[in-house]
Amino acid sequence: MDGRGHSGYLGPVAFALFLALLLVFSAPGSPLASLVPTFAARPAAPALPGEAEVRALAETWPGRIAEAAVRDGEWMLRVDDTWFAWANGRLLPEAERGRWEEFVSLSFYRYPLKLPPLAVVDEETSARLRERVRENERNPPQRNDAFLGLLLRAASRAETEARIMKMEVAGYTVSVHEDIAGPLALVSDELRALKASNPEVAAFLRGLVEMNGYNYRFVDSTRTRSYHSYGLAVDLIPRSYGGRHPYWRWAIEKESDWWAVPYARRWMVPTPVVEAFERHGFVWGGKWLFFDTMHFEYRPEVLRLARNAAAEAAAAAAVGEGPGPDS
């Protein structure tokens, strides 16, 4: 013995017994649990707007976006030495973020990974959509193009055209921005394989007359540069649309409710072709409410957001719901 005697062990034994009783009494369902003080976790601070979009941009443009961070209470991106603030989706240079109300936002939206059902539009919504079209014609909206201009090193027509290159896509020559040549080459590889294995795709590709890419112009009825004007978009042009509608603005001349035009009356791109483009970062205008079925544009960040949302939904569905632990 070390000289402490039995009394030397009573303190640790008593403390261990106290802890065991405390755990028993504080367990859920114990009649004494309410007597044991609990300490609620501090609620998490609400997420700042724009985090998902900013992170998606940073992840899909790693060669150009150097950093994404919260600065002065707002999510921002750094391209070269310039910081761009989320600014309610406008992505403005940090010093200009207070001017966000002067511009429309960079278009972020829930892109459907499958062909969506036609939108069900009530009378009030249809009136609002028509008024939006009229208002755009009266007062053409404008996006601040500083972010895309620096991201693509294409702030002017001359800068843009210095970045434009010609390439072959499934047998057609198209002019695009050099930054999307890699992804578009992968699309071309897939289309060639589909042409050899899928008769529907082969007939569709043979029916094209050209693919249109770079074209320095503005979006119809806006003061905003089209994605074609950056060399980020490709239109598939057929010899004939076969009496079907490829574009909502052309359809409106015959069918005022353009959103309700059935897919059977729209000029459509075969699903395998759409999926080939999507796999490499291009969204398809055929899935938009303001549809443009000939149009593909490089928006890898929009697809990243769509796939993240789909993965989260699948994970939630896999967990499922059931009775609680006290049921």
C-alpha positions as CSV (number, residue, x, y, z in Angstrom):
1,M,0.0,0.0,0.0
2,D,1.2,3.5,-0.7
3,G,0.1,4.9,2.7
4,R,-3.2,6.6,1.5
5,G,-5.3,3.7,2.9
6,H,-8.9,3.0,1.7
7,S,-9.9,6.6,2.2
8,G,-7.6,7.6,-0.7
9,Y,-9.9,5.8,-3.2
10,L,-13.2,7.2,-1.9
11,G,-12.9,10.5,-3.7
12,P,-12.5,9.1,-7.3
13,V,-15.1,6.4,-6.7
14,A,-17.7,8.9,-5.5
15,F,-17.0,11.2,-8.5
16,A,-17.4,8.3,-10.9
17,L,-20.7,7.3,-9.2
18,F,-21.9,10.9,-9.5
19,L,-21.2,11.0,-13.2
20,A,-23.0,7.7,-13.8
21,L,-26.1,8.9,-12.0
22,L,-26.0,12.2,-13.9
23,L,-26.0,10.3,-17.2
24,V,-29.0,8.1,-16.1
25,F,-31.1,11.0,-14.9
26,S,-30.4,13.2,-17.9
27,A,-31.3,10.5,-20.4
28,P,-34.4,11.3,-22.5
29,G,-37.5,9.9,-20.8
30,S,-36.0,10.0,-17.3
31,P,-38.4,11.6,-14.8
32,L,-35.5,13.6,-13.4
33,A,-34.2,14.8,-16.8
34,S,-36.0,18.1,-16.4
35,L,-33.9,18.9,-13.3
36,V,-30.6,18.6,-15.2
37,P,-29.7,21.9,-16.9
38,T,-29.2,21.7,-20.7
39,F,-27.3,24.1,-22.9
40,A,-28.9,24.7,-26.3
41,A,-26.6,25.0,-29.3
42,R,-26.4,28.5,-30.7
43,P,-28.4,28.6,-34.0
44,A,-26.3,28.8,-37.1
45,A,-26.0,32.2,-38.7
46,P,-28.1,32.4,-41.9
47,A,-26.2,31.8,-45.1
48,L,-25.2,34.9,-47.1
49,P,-27.0,35.3,-50.4
50,G,-25.1,34.1,-53.5
51,E,-22.9,31.5,-51.8
52,A,-24.0,28.6,-53.9
53,E,-23.7,30.5,-57.1
54,V,-20.3,32.0,-56.3
55,R,-18.9,28.7,-55.3
56,A,-20.3,27.1,-58.5
57,L,-18.6,29.7,-60.6
58,A,-15.3,29.3,-58.8
59,E,-15.5,25.5,-59.2
60,T,-16.3,25.5,-62.9
61,W,-14.0,28.3,-64.0
62,P,-10.9,27.4,-61.9
63,G,-8.4,28.7,-64.5
64,R,-9.9,32.2,-64.4
65,I,-11.4,32.6,-60.9
66,A,-8.6,32.8,-58.4
67,E,-10.6,33.1,-55.2
68,A,-14.0,33.1,-53.7
69,A,-14.5,34.7,-50.2
70,V,-16.7,36.7,-48.0
71,R,-15.6,40.3,-48.0
72,D,-17.3,43.2,-46.2
73,G,-20.3,40.9,-45.4
74,E,-20.8,39.7,-49.0
75,W,-19.7,36.9,-51.2
76,M,-17.2,37.9,-53.8
77,L,-15.0,36.5,-56.6
78,R,-11.6,37.5,-57.6
79,V,-10.7,37.4,-61.3
80,D,-7.0,38.5,-61.9
81,D,-6.7,41.4,-59.4
82,T,-10.4,42.5,-59.5
83,W,-13.0,41.6,-56.9
84,F,-16.6,41.2,-58.0
85,A,-19.4,41.3,-55.4
86,W,-22.5,39.1,-55.6
87,A,-24.6,42.3,-55.5
88,N,-28.0,40.6,-55.7
89,G,-26.8,38.5,-58.6
90,R,-25.4,41.4,-60.6
91,L,-21.7,40.4,-60.1
92,L,-20.4,44.0,-60.0
93,P,-16.9,45.3,-59.4
94,E,-16.5,45.7,-55.7
95,A,-16.4,49.5,-55.9
96,E,-19.7,49.6,-57.9
97,R,-21.8,47.1,-55.9
98,G,-24.1,49.9,-54.7
99,R,-25.3,50.4,-58.2
100,W,-26.9,46.9,-58.5
101,E,-30.5,48.3,-59.1
102,E,-29.3,49.8,-62.4
103,F,-28.7,46.3,-63.9
104,V,-30.4,43.0,-64.4
105,S,-28.8,40.0,-62.8
106,L,-26.5,37.4,-64.4
107,S,-29.0,34.6,-65.2
108,F,-29.0,31.9,-62.6
109,Y,-32.0,29.5,-62.6
110,R,-33.1,26.0,-61.8
111,Y,-32.0,24.2,-64.9
112,P,-34.0,20.9,-65.3
113,L,-31.8,17.9,-66.0
114,K,-34.7,16.2,-67.7
115,L,-37.1,17.7,-70.2
116,P,-39.7,19.4,-68.0
117,P,-43.5,19.3,-68.5
118,L,-44.9,22.4,-70.1
119,A,-45.4,25.2,-67.6
120,V,-49.0,25.5,-66.2
121,V,-49.6,29.3,-66.5
122,D,-52.7,30.9,-65.0
123,E,-54.3,34.0,-66.3
124,E,-52.5,36.3,-63.9
125,T,-49.1,34.9,-64.7
126,S,-49.7,35.0,-68.5
127,A,-50.6,38.7,-68.2
128,R,-47.4,39.3,-66.2
129,L,-45.3,37.4,-68.8
130,R,-46.8,39.4,-71.7
131,E,-46.2,42.7,-69.8
132,R,-42.6,41.6,-69.2
133,V,-42.1,41.3,-72.9
134,R,-43.7,44.7,-73.6
135,E,-41.6,46.3,-70.8
136,N,-38.4,44.9,-72.2
137,E,-39.3,46.4,-75.6
138,R,-40.1,49.8,-74.0
139,N,-37.1,49.8,-71.7
140,P,-34.5,47.2,-72.8
141,P,-32.8,45.7,-69.8
142,Q,-29.0,45.8,-69.4
143,R,-26.6,43.5,-67.6
144,N,-23.3,44.8,-66.3
145,D,-20.8,42.9,-68.5
146,A,-17.7,43.7,-66.5
147,F,-17.5,40.3,-64.9
148,L,-17.9,38.3,-68.1
149,G,-15.7,40.7,-70.0
150,L,-12.8,40.1,-67.5
151,L,-13.5,36.4,-67.0
152,L,-13.2,35.8,-70.7
153,R,-10.8,38.6,-71.5
154,A,-13.4,39.8,-73.9
155,A,-14.5,43.3,-72.7
156,S,-14.6,44.7,-76.2
157,R,-15.3,43.4,-79.7
158,A,-11.6,43.6,-80.5
159,E,-10.6,41.7,-77.3
160,T,-13.3,39.1,-77.9
161,E,-12.2,38.4,-81.5
162,A,-8.7,37.9,-80.4
163,R,-10.0,35.0,-78.4
164,I,-12.2,33.5,-81.1
165,M,-11.1,30.4,-82.9
166,K,-12.5,28.1,-85.6
167,M,-13.0,24.4,-84.8
168,E,-14.8,21.4,-86.3
169,V,-17.8,19.9,-84.4
170,A,-19.2,16.7,-85.8
171,G,-18.4,17.8,-89.4
172,Y,-19.4,21.4,-89.1
173,T,-17.1,24.4,-88.7
174,V,-18.0,26.8,-85.9
175,S,-16.3,29.9,-84.3
176,V,-16.1,29.9,-80.5
177,H,-14.2,31.4,-77.6
178,E,-10.9,29.5,-77.1
179,D,-11.8,28.7,-73.5
180,I,-14.7,26.3,-74.6
181,A,-12.8,24.6,-77.4
182,G,-11.9,21.7,-75.0
183,P,-15.4,21.0,-73.8
184,L,-16.8,21.4,-77.3
185,A,-14.3,19.0,-78.7
186,L,-15.5,16.4,-76.2
187,V,-19.1,17.1,-77.4
188,S,-18.0,16.6,-81.0
189,D,-16.4,13.2,-80.1
190,E,-19.7,12.1,-78.5
191,L,-21.8,13.3,-81.5
192,R,-19.6,11.4,-83.9
193,A,-20.0,8.2,-81.9
194,L,-23.8,8.8,-81.7
195,K,-23.9,9.4,-85.5
196,A,-22.3,5.9,-86.0
197,S,-24.6,4.1,-83.5
198,N,-27.9,6.0,-83.3
199,P,-30.0,6.3,-86.6
200,E,-32.1,9.2,-85.1
201,V,-29.0,11.2,-84.3
202,A,-27.4,10.4,-87.6
203,A,-30.5,11.7,-89.5
204,F,-30.7,14.8,-87.3
205,L,-27.0,15.7,-87.9
206,R,-27.4,15.1,-91.6
207,G,-30.3,17.5,-91.6
208,L,-28.3,20.4,-90.3
209,V,-27.0,23.0,-92.6
210,E,-24.6,24.7,-90.2
211,M,-23.6,25.4,-86.6
212,N,-23.5,29.1,-85.7
213,G,-21.2,30.3,-82.9
214,Y,-19.6,33.7,-82.4
215,N,-21.7,36.6,-83.5
216,Y,-21.1,40.0,-81.8
217,R,-24.7,41.1,-81.0
218,F,-27.1,41.8,-78.2
219,V,-29.9,39.7,-76.9
220,D,-33.2,40.6,-78.6
221,S,-34.9,43.6,-77.0
222,T,-32.1,44.2,-74.5
223,R,-28.9,46.2,-74.1
224,T,-27.1,43.0,-73.0
225,R,-24.5,41.1,-75.0
226,S,-25.6,37.7,-76.1
227,Y,-23.6,34.7,-75.1
228,H,-23.0,34.4,-78.9
229,S,-21.1,37.7,-78.6
230,Y,-18.6,36.1,-76.3
231,G,-18.3,32.9,-78.4
232,L,-19.9,30.8,-75.7
233,A,-23.0,29.7,-77.6
234,V,-23.7,27.4,-80.5
235,D,-26.9,27.3,-82.6
236,L,-27.8,24.1,-84.6
237,I,-29.4,25.3,-87.8
238,P,-31.4,22.8,-89.9
239,R,-32.2,22.9,-93.5
240,S,-35.9,23.1,-92.5
241,Y,-37.8,23.5,-89.3
242,G,-40.6,21.4,-90.8
243,G,-43.3,24.0,-89.8
244,R,-42.3,23.7,-86.1
245,H,-41.2,26.5,-83.8
246,P,-37.6,26.7,-82.7
247,Y,-37.8,30.1,-80.9
248,W,-40.4,31.6,-78.6
249,R,-40.2,35.0,-80.2
250,W,-40.9,33.6,-83.7
251,A,-43.7,31.4,-82.3
252,I,-45.5,34.4,-80.7
253,E,-46.4,35.6,-84.1
254,K,-48.8,32.6,-84.5
255,E,-49.3,31.4,-81.0
256,S,-49.5,34.2,-78.4
257,D,-49.2,31.7,-75.5
258,W,-45.7,30.6,-76.5
259,W,-45.1,28.7,-73.2
260,A,-48.0,26.4,-74.1
261,V,-46.8,25.4,-77.5
262,P,-46.6,21.6,-77.2
263,Y,-43.2,19.9,-77.7
264,A,-44.7,18.2,-80.8
265,R,-45.0,21.6,-82.4
266,R,-41.5,22.7,-81.5
267,W,-38.4,21.9,-83.5
268,M,-36.6,19.6,-81.1
269,V,-33.1,18.3,-80.7
270,P,-32.8,14.5,-79.9
271,T,-32.3,13.8,-76.3
272,P,-28.9,12.0,-76.8
273,V,-27.6,15.2,-78.5
274,V,-28.8,17.4,-75.6
275,E,-27.2,15.1,-73.1
276,A,-23.9,15.1,-74.9
277,F,-23.8,18.9,-74.7
278,E,-24.9,18.9,-71.1
279,R,-22.2,16.4,-70.0
280,H,-19.6,19.0,-71.0
281,G,-21.1,22.1,-69.5
282,F,-23.6,23.4,-72.1
283,V,-27.3,24.1,-71.2
284,W,-30.0,23.7,-73.9
285,G,-32.5,26.5,-74.6
286,G,-35.2,24.0,-75.3
287,K,-35.8,23.6,-71.6
288,W,-36.4,27.3,-71.0
289,L,-39.8,29.0,-70.6
290,F,-38.7,31.5,-73.3
291,F,-37.6,28.5,-75.4
292,D,-34.8,28.5,-78.0
293,T,-34.5,25.0,-79.1
294,M,-31.6,25.5,-81.6
295,H,-29.5,27.1,-78.9
296,F,-26.7,25.7,-76.6
297,E,-24.6,27.9,-74.3
298,Y,-21.7,27.2,-72.1
299,R,-22.9,27.6,-68.5
300,P,-21.1,24.9,-66.4
301,E,-22.0,26.8,-63.2
302,V,-25.7,26.4,-63.9
303,L,-25.3,22.7,-64.5
304,R,-23.2,22.4,-61.3
305,L,-26.0,24.0,-59.3
306,A,-28.6,21.7,-61.0
307,R,-26.6,18.5,-60.3
308,N,-25.9,19.6,-56.7
309,A,-29.6,20.2,-56.1
310,A,-30.4,16.8,-57.7
311,A,-27.9,15.0,-55.4
312,E,-29.3,16.7,-52.3
313,A,-32.8,15.7,-53.3
314,A,-31.7,12.1,-53.9
315,A,-29.9,12.0,-50.5
316,A,-33.0,13.3,-48.7
317,A,-35.2,10.8,-50.5
318,A,-32.8,8.0,-49.5
319,V,-33.0,8.9,-45.8
320,G,-36.8,9.1,-45.9
321,E,-39.0,9.8,-43.0
322,G,-40.5,7.7,-40.2
323,P,-41.7,7.8,-36.6
324,G,-39.5,9.8,-34.2
325,P,-37.4,8.1,-31.4
326,D,-40.2,8.6,-28.9
327,S,-43.0,7.1,-31.0
